[in-house]
Amino acid sequence: MTAMQVLAFDDEQPLAQALADALGLPLALIRRHRFPDGETRLVLPKPLPPRVLLLRGLQHQPNDRLVELLIAAPAARAWGARELLLVSPYLAYMRQDMEFTPGEAVSQRHIAALLATQFDRVLTIDPHLHRIASLDEVMPAGQGVALSAAALLGEWIAQRVPGAVLIGPDEESGQWVAEAARAGGLDHGVGRKVRHGDREVRLSFPEVAVDGRAVVLLDDMASTGRTLIGSAVEALARGARSVDVAVTHALFNGDALPALRAAGVRHVWSSNAVPHESNAVCVAPLLARALADWAGA
């Protein structure tokens, strides 16, 4: 048995395999069975090496996935893992980062703290940290590591749409969009998001000249897609030659993807941090670079 391996669930095997290959580590899968009452049985490989890297994103049905982690983590330690690192490319519950109305649980803080009790380190990509500077504010210092796929997407866009203008939906995306623009050598602008409920969002478009130019709307995640749809309609109304979309996390719930295309969006690209038909950019090299020192220790 090797001293370290990658462990993953079967529905994330492609990214797990790419990461294992990048790190030169073996990959093993956790088998799952769902009982009629909704409970889940997990079967882990046994025994496990002293160091285990567990890949599990928390996209789509995050409550089920959190329970899987709460079962898998202590089971992995029971079967031999002494050091356990969670790679969660998409970390759920990070959007609830303050008490918006009296009594609301700040789930970002509580879920991060919960994961910190089960894993020695947690590595994620572009979590929703708009009101805090780093995961150190919601986890023990150094236990949480947040990477960004902004540069990867910026480089991808520059190759596919040279000279494009990158547009971020709101002020909170400013630093992220600027990083992507620097990586791709592209112009950019940042709008302002005005919400009217969960599904009603209006974008105040940035004062950037888009007439006759290709526009790429860039965001860390897309859920209902309504913000991006409003941005696409506005960009086309201002004379944009084309509008594409690039996101780190392609949640695209409900009719989000067909609605984007109906609004005139030409291409939709995403990283494979969340498995989706729009995946175009692989985050395995990004993760592997961040994990190299840990894997080699």
C-alpha positions in Angstrom: 0.0 0.0 0.0 1.2 3.5 -0.8 1.5 6.1 1.9 -1.1 8.4 0.3 -4.0 8.2 -2.1 -6.9 10.1 -3.6 -10.4 9.0 -2.5 -13.6 10.1 -4.3 -17.2 9.4 -5.0 -18.1 7.8 -8.3 -20.0 10.8 -9.7 -16.8 12.9 -9.5 -14.5 10.3 -10.9 -13.3 12.2 -14.0 -11.9 15.2 -12.0 -10.6 12.8 -9.3 -8.7 10.8 -11.8 -7.2 13.9 -13.5 -6.1 15.1 -10.0 -4.7 11.7 -9.1 -2.8 11.5 -12.4 -1.4 15.0 -11.9 -0.2 14.1 -8.4 1.0 10.6 -9.4 -1.2 9.0 -6.8 -3.6 6.1 -6.9 -7.4 6.7 -6.9 -10.0 4.7 -5.0 -13.7 5.2 -5.1 -16.4 5.2 -2.4 -19.4 3.1 -3.2 -22.9 4.4 -2.2 -26.3 2.9 -1.8 -29.4 4.8 -1.1 -32.1 3.1 1.0 -35.8 3.6 0.4 -36.1 5.8 3.5 -33.3 8.1 2.2 -30.5 6.9 4.3 -27.2 6.2 2.6 -24.7 3.4 3.0 -21.1 4.1 2.1 -18.4 1.5 1.5 -14.8 2.8 1.6 -11.7 0.8 0.5 -10.1 -0.9 3.5 -7.5 -0.4 4.8 -6.5 3.1 3.9 -3.0 4.7 3.8 -2.0 7.2 6.5 -2.7 10.2 4.3 -5.9 10.5 2.3 -7.0 13.3 -0.1 -10.8 13.1 -0.3 -12.5 14.9 -3.3 -16.1 15.9 -2.8 -17.8 19.0 -4.2 -20.9 20.3 -2.4 -22.9 21.3 -5.5 -26.5 20.1 -6.1 -28.2 18.4 -3.0 -25.5 19.8 -0.7 -27.3 18.5 2.4 -26.9 14.9 1.1 -23.3 15.5 0.3 -22.5 17.0 3.7 -24.0 13.9 5.4 -21.8 11.7 3.1 -18.8 13.7 4.3 -19.8 13.4 7.9 -19.9 9.6 7.5 -16.9 9.2 5.2 -14.4 11.3 7.2 -14.6 9.3 10.5 -14.8 6.1 8.5 -11.6 6.9 6.7 -9.9 7.6 10.0 -11.2 4.3 11.3 -9.7 2.4 8.3 -6.3 3.9 8.7 -6.2 7.6 7.6 -4.3 9.7 10.1 -4.2 12.8 8.0 -7.3 13.7 6.0 -7.5 16.6 3.4 -10.8 17.6 1.8 -10.7 18.9 -1.7 -14.1 20.5 -2.3 -14.0 22.5 -5.6 -17.4 23.9 -4.8 -18.1 24.7 -1.2 -21.8 25.2 -0.5 -23.4 27.6 2.0 -20.8 30.2 1.5 -23.3 32.8 0.2 -25.0 33.2 3.6 -22.2 35.3 5.0 -24.1 37.6 7.3 -27.3 38.0 9.3 -29.5 39.7 6.6 -32.6 39.5 8.8 -32.7 39.1 12.6 -32.1 35.5 13.7 -30.7 34.2 10.4 -28.0 31.6 10.9 -24.8 32.6 9.2 -24.3 29.3 7.4 -21.0 30.2 5.9 -19.5 30.4 9.4 -21.1 27.2 10.7 -20.5 24.9 7.8 -16.9 26.0 7.5 -16.5 25.3 11.2 -18.1 21.9 10.9 -15.8 20.8 8.1 -12.8 22.0 10.1 -13.7 19.5 12.8 -13.6 16.6 10.4 -10.7 17.4 8.1 -7.1 18.5 8.7 -7.3 20.9 5.8 -10.0 22.0 3.3 -9.1 23.2 -0.2 -11.7 24.8 -2.4 -12.0 27.0 -5.5 -13.6 30.5 -5.7 -15.8 30.2 -2.6 -18.2 33.1 -2.0 -16.1 35.2 0.3 -17.5 38.6 -0.6 -17.6 39.9 3.0 -14.6 38.2 4.5 -11.0 38.3 3.3 -10.2 34.6 3.6 -11.3 31.3 5.1 -9.1 32.0 8.1 -12.0 34.1 9.4 -14.4 31.1 9.5 -11.9 28.3 10.1 -8.8 27.8 12.3 -5.9 29.8 10.7 -4.3 27.9 7.8 -6.8 25.1 7.8 -8.8 26.4 4.8 -7.3 27.2 1.5 -9.2 29.1 -1.3 -7.8 29.0 -4.8 -9.1 31.0 -7.8 -9.8 29.8 -11.3 -10.0 33.4 -12.6 -6.6 33.3 -14.4 -7.5 29.9 -16.0 -10.7 31.3 -17.4 -9.1 34.6 -18.5 -6.4 32.6 -20.5 -9.1 30.4 -22.0 -11.2 33.4 -23.1 -8.2 35.2 -24.6 -7.5 32.1 -26.7 -11.1 31.7 -27.9 -12.2 35.3 -28.2 -9.1 37.5 -28.7 -9.8 41.1 -27.7 -13.0 40.4 -25.8 -14.3 42.7 -23.1 -14.8 40.9 -19.8 -17.8 42.1 -17.8 -18.4 41.2 -14.1 -22.0 41.4 -12.8 -21.3 43.5 -9.6 -18.8 45.2 -7.4 -18.1 42.0 -5.5 -16.7 40.4 -8.7 -14.3 43.3 -9.4 -11.1 41.7 -8.1 -11.9 38.3 -9.6 -12.7 39.8 -13.1 -9.6 42.0 -12.9 -7.4 38.9 -12.3 -8.9 37.1 -15.3 -8.4 40.2 -17.5 -4.8 40.5 -16.4 -4.2 36.8 -17.2 -5.7 37.1 -20.7 -4.6 40.7 -21.5 -8.2 41.8 -21.9 -10.2 44.9 -21.2 -12.8 44.6 -18.4 -15.6 46.4 -16.6 -17.7 45.7 -13.5 -21.4 46.4 -13.1 -23.7 46.8 -10.1 -26.2 44.2 -9.2 -29.6 45.3 -7.9 -31.7 42.4 -6.5 -35.5 42.3 -6.3 -36.0 38.9 -4.7 -34.3 35.5 -5.2 -35.1 35.4 -9.0 -35.3 39.1 -9.9 -32.0 40.7 -10.4 -31.1 43.8 -12.5 -27.6 44.7 -13.5 -26.5 48.3 -13.8 -24.2 47.9 -16.8 -20.7 49.3 -16.5 -19.7 52.3 -18.6 -17.5 50.3 -21.0 -17.7 50.6 -24.7 -19.0 47.3 -26.1 -20.4 48.4 -29.5 -19.1 46.1 -32.2 -17.0 44.1 -29.7 -17.2 40.6 -28.3 -18.3 40.5 -24.7 -17.7 37.7 -22.2 -19.7 37.8 -19.0 -17.6 36.4 -16.2 -18.7 35.3 -12.7 -17.6 32.9 -10.0 -20.9 30.9 -10.2 -24.2 30.8 -12.0 -27.3 29.4 -10.4 -30.5 30.6 -11.9 -28.6 32.6 -14.6 -30.9 35.6 -14.3 -28.1 38.0 -13.6 -26.2 36.8 -16.7 -29.3 36.9 -18.8 -30.0 40.5 -17.9 -26.3 41.3 -18.7 -26.4 39.6 -22.0 -29.6 41.4 -23.1 -28.1 44.7 -22.1 -24.7 44.0 -23.8 -26.5 43.1 -27.1 -28.7 46.2 -26.8 -25.6 48.3 -26.6 -24.3 46.8 -29.8 -22.1 43.9 -28.7 -21.0 41.8 -31.6 -21.4 38.6 -29.5 -21.9 37.6 -25.9 -20.4 34.5 -24.2 -20.5 33.4 -20.6 -17.7 31.9 -18.5 -18.1 30.8 -14.9 -16.1 28.8 -12.3 -19.1 27.0 -10.9 -21.8 25.9 -13.4 -24.7 25.2 -11.2 -27.3 26.3 -13.8 -30.4 25.2 -12.0 -33.7 24.7 -13.7 -34.0 26.3 -17.1 -30.9 28.5 -16.6 -28.9 27.2 -19.6 -31.6 27.2 -22.3 -32.7 30.6 -21.0 -29.2 32.0 -21.4 -29.1 30.7 -25.0 -32.5 32.1 -25.7 -31.3 35.5 -24.5 -28.6 35.5 -27.2 -25.6 34.0 -25.4 -23.4 32.2 -28.0 -21.1 30.0 -25.9 -21.2 29.0 -22.2 -17.9 27.9 -20.7 -17.2 26.7 -17.2 -14.5 25.0 -15.2 -15.0 21.4 -14.2 -15.0 22.4 -10.5 -18.7 21.4 -10.9 -19.4 18.6 -13.5 -21.6 20.1 -16.3 -22.0 19.9 -20.0 -20.4 23.3 -20.3 -17.1 22.3 -18.8 -14.2 23.6 -20.8 -11.4 24.3 -18.4 -9.9 21.7 -16.1 -9.0 22.7 -12.6 -6.9 19.6 -11.8 -3.5 21.4 -12.6 -4.6 24.3 -10.3 -5.4 21.9 -7.5 -2.3 19.8 -8.1 0.0 22.8 -7.8 -1.6 23.7 -4.5 -1.3 20.2 -3.2 2.1 19.4 -4.5 4.0 20.2 -1.3 1.4 18.4 0.9 1.5 15.3 -1.4 5.3 15.3 -1.4 5.7 15.7 2.4 
